[in-house]
Amino acid sequence: MADHDVIVVGAGFTGLAASRALIEAGCDVITVEARHRVGGRVESDFLPDGTRVDTGGQFLCRDMVNLVEVAHRHGARIVRSSTEGEQSYRPAIPPEAGEAIWDGVEQLREKMLALDMSDPSLARLTVGQWIDRQTDIAPEITGSFRRLVKGLWCRAPEDVSLAYLVSNDRRITNVYPELEMFLGDTMHALAEALAAPLGDRLRLSAPATSITMMDDSIEVDINGQAITARQVILAVPPVMARRIEISPALPAPLQKALAAWEPGCAIKLLIGYERPFWRDRGLSGSVIWSDPQGMYAFDTSHDAYCGIVVFLGGPLASEWHRKPQADLVAFVIGELTAALGDDAAHPTSTCMRDWVNDAWSDGAYSDVITDLDAADAEDVLLEGLPRLHFACSELSPSFPGYVEGAIVAGREAAKSVLAALGHRQE
Ligand SMILES: Cc1cc2nc3c(=O)[nH]c(=O)nc-3n(C[C@H](O)[C@H](O)[C@H](O)COP(=O)(O)OP(=O)(O)OC[C@H]3O[C@@H](n4cnc5c(N)ncnc54)[C@H](O)[C@@H]3O)c2cc1C
């Protein structure tokens, strides 16, 4: 007889959404989390003046309806990002030229999304190889498309499977800008609010190290203590799932599907200022770098904080990961000064979070498929095993790689578990 109905491994938004849905359906659920906190790739830090800032997932937009609903239900304060003013480019180019390149990049993205992936000439291609074939498109546009892949998927286009990117990007369907809004009290506080009703059913600092599938139950080993359940949801990204020893060994297709992914590389910095001085110059505070590629800045000021968030993604983040943090902070402040003006040289606070090789996610913003022979990896993982379900934002039918995707993935996994437990669902 199993100790519980369900064990959920991981208390990121996927695990929290799954746990909440299962508890609401009347299941006996235990949620185990390796870190000493909930939220996973959503986390926060406190600045010296006590202001809380998101150092992981932060932004949302109106299209992310499940996240918006969860935020409303928990009384989260939604702040509209400030975008008024001109976009800056580094190296500097006239705004019209920047807009023309951006239009070209959007068209190239549309072309990619419209590809017929059953065409044999597209089989086993990396995104980089596909970009190389676009010989009729201006190099500044293909170059900026590469930059977009590095910045959003946080890997070099040469690493990423084209089939994966097409499938992934087709599920990112926002009409509104993805940085449209954020939560004034942090996205991390929302994760904590989601976790609150779990009470002592949530165990922190409880990494699952091994899973044993038995005839009538499934055992999860946590810090040397074994707990059993009828069903398990592994709510961790694929690269973390493959670190858990599973016996008997997973069937070969599942092993291959788990091995198909590599983590993205991302570093996030928050540079705080006394006031939004860039607005005096008619600038929005948003900066796009074409050199170095994979760097982007955005105004994240609200009534309790004034500052610019800077993201580094892909090879640029891996490169800086190997250097002293203080050097990166100095480099970023120098770049902001060049883009926004001399006032940028005098921040009131700096905060940096390097997600490269993170202990419990191995990277960010999401894992990506790099195995060119693994077009079915997501389907195989979603199929899972009768008692073992794989769920994470990466595997979401909508907004994979985003907090919205995590909520949807968690709820979908909960539905599969309820079906396996024989619960009747509406
Ligand atoms: C810097 C950064 C910026 C981002 N910006 C945005 C943004 O603006 N908007 C947006 O929508 N998304 C953003 N994202 C992405 C978003 O945060 C993620 O897609 C989402 O949070 C993933 O949720 P998840 O629950 O699927 O995975 P995770 O959050 O990774 O949760 C998995 C959990 O499992 C735990 N775990 C791992 N292994 C084990 C184990 N063996 N035993 C027990 N527990 C384990 C981990 O500690 C973690 O808590 C960003 C991410 C980062 C890092």
Ligand as a Chemical Component Dictionary entry (heavy atoms), coordinates in Angstrom:
data_LIG
# 
_chem_comp.id                   LIG 
_chem_comp.type                 NON-POLYMER 
_chem_comp.pdbx_formal_charge   0 
_chem_comp.three_letter_code    LIG 
# 
loop_
_chem_comp_atom.comp_id 
_chem_comp_atom.atom_id 
_chem_comp_atom.alt_atom_id 
_chem_comp_atom.type_symbol 
_chem_comp_atom.charge 
_chem_comp_atom.model_Cartn_x 
_chem_comp_atom.model_Cartn_y 
_chem_comp_atom.model_Cartn_z 
_chem_comp_atom.pdbx_ordinal 
LIG C1  C1  C 0 16.756 34.612 -15.613 1  
LIG C2  C2  C 0 15.435 34.068 -16.079 2  
LIG C3  C3  C 0 14.515 34.915 -16.654 3  
LIG C4  C4  C 0 13.290 34.434 -17.094 4  
LIG N1  N1  N 0 12.371 35.317 -17.546 5  
LIG C5  C5  C 0 11.095 34.898 -17.745 6  
LIG C6  C6  C 0 10.063 35.850 -17.914 7  
LIG O1  O1  O 0 10.289 37.072 -17.847 8  
LIG N2  N2  N 0 8.806  35.376 -18.119 9  
LIG C7  C7  C 0 8.518  34.040 -18.154 10 
LIG O2  O2  O 0 7.357  33.665 -18.332 11 
LIG N3  N3  N 0 9.497  33.114 -17.960 12 
LIG C8  C8  C 0 10.762 33.514 -17.731 13 
LIG N4  N4  N 0 11.741 32.605 -17.444 14 
LIG C9  C9  C 0 11.435 31.171 -17.580 15 
LIG C10 C10 C 0 10.576 30.648 -16.428 16 
LIG O3  O3  O 0 11.120 31.096 -15.208 17 
LIG C11 C11 C 0 10.557 29.105 -16.477 18 
LIG O4  O4  O 0 10.067 28.672 -17.738 19 
LIG C12 C12 C 0 9.635  28.477 -15.447 20 
LIG O5  O5  O 0 9.792  29.085 -14.187 21 
LIG C13 C13 C 0 9.953  26.980 -15.355 22 
LIG O6  O6  O 0 9.125  26.378 -14.370 23 
LIG P1  P1  P 0 9.199  24.804 -14.114 24 
LIG O7  O7  O 0 8.423  24.544 -12.883 25 
LIG O8  O8  O 0 8.836  24.069 -15.340 26 
LIG O9  O9  O 0 10.732 24.487 -13.852 27 
LIG P2  P2  P 0 11.635 24.996 -12.617 28 
LIG O10 O10 O 0 11.254 26.366 -12.265 29 
LIG O11 O11 O 0 13.033 24.726 -12.989 30 
LIG O12 O12 O 0 11.190 24.057 -11.420 31 
LIG C14 C14 C 0 11.728 22.779 -11.217 32 
LIG C15 C15 C 0 11.961 22.602 -9.739  33 
LIG O13 O13 O 0 12.453 21.285 -9.495  34 
LIG C16 C16 C 0 13.470 21.351 -8.537  35 
LIG N5  N5  N 0 14.304 20.146 -8.679  36 
LIG C17 C17 C 0 15.203 19.861 -9.656  37 
LIG N6  N6  N 0 15.711 18.636 -9.455  38 
LIG C18 C18 C 0 15.122 18.141 -8.342  39 
LIG C19 C19 C 0 15.235 16.922 -7.620  40 
LIG N7  N7  N 0 16.055 15.945 -8.007  41 
LIG N8  N8  N 0 14.474 16.747 -6.518  42 
LIG C20 C20 C 0 13.622 17.717 -6.086  43 
LIG N9  N9  N 0 13.492 18.899 -6.731  44 
LIG C21 C21 C 0 14.222 19.099 -7.845  45 
LIG C22 C22 C 0 14.189 22.648 -8.823  46 
LIG O14 O14 O 0 14.889 23.101 -7.686  47 
LIG C23 C23 C 0 13.020 23.558 -9.187  48 
LIG O15 O15 O 0 12.504 24.219 -8.059  49 
LIG C24 C24 C 0 12.977 33.046 -16.990 50 
LIG C25 C25 C 0 13.889 32.185 -16.387 51 
LIG C26 C26 C 0 15.103 32.687 -15.911 52 
LIG C27 C27 C 0 16.038 31.769 -15.191 53 
# 
loop_
_chem_comp_bond.comp_id 
_chem_comp_bond.atom_id_1 
_chem_comp_bond.atom_id_2 
_chem_comp_bond.value_order 
_chem_comp_bond.pdbx_ordinal 
LIG C1  C2  SING 1  
LIG C2  C3  SING 2  
LIG C2  C26 DOUB 3  
LIG C3  C4  DOUB 4  
LIG C4  N1  SING 5  
LIG C4  C24 SING 6  
LIG N1  C5  DOUB 7  
LIG C5  C6  SING 8  
LIG C5  C8  SING 9  
LIG C6  O1  DOUB 10 
LIG C6  N2  SING 11 
LIG N2  C7  SING 12 
LIG C7  O2  DOUB 13 
LIG C7  N3  SING 14 
LIG N3  C8  DOUB 15 
LIG C8  N4  SING 16 
LIG N4  C9  SING 17 
LIG N4  C24 SING 18 
LIG C9  C10 SING 19 
LIG C10 O3  SING 20 
LIG C10 C11 SING 21 
LIG C11 O4  SING 22 
LIG C11 C12 SING 23 
LIG C12 O5  SING 24 
LIG C12 C13 SING 25 
LIG C13 O6  SING 26 
LIG O6  P1  SING 27 
LIG P1  O7  DOUB 28 
LIG P1  O8  SING 29 
LIG P1  O9  SING 30 
LIG O9  P2  SING 31 
LIG P2  O10 DOUB 32 
LIG P2  O11 SING 33 
LIG P2  O12 SING 34 
LIG O12 C14 SING 35 
LIG C14 C15 SING 36 
LIG C15 O13 SING 37 
LIG C15 C23 SING 38 
LIG O13 C16 SING 39 
LIG C16 N5  SING 40 
LIG C16 C22 SING 41 
LIG N5  C17 SING 42 
LIG N5  C21 SING 43 
LIG C17 N6  DOUB 44 
LIG N6  C18 SING 45 
LIG C18 C19 SING 46 
LIG C18 C21 DOUB 47 
LIG C19 N7  SING 48 
LIG C19 N8  DOUB 49 
LIG N8  C20 SING 50 
LIG C20 N9  DOUB 51 
LIG N9  C21 SING 52 
LIG C22 O14 SING 53 
LIG C22 C23 SING 54 
LIG C23 O15 SING 55 
LIG C24 C25 DOUB 56 
LIG C25 C26 SING 57 
LIG C26 C27 SING 58 
# 
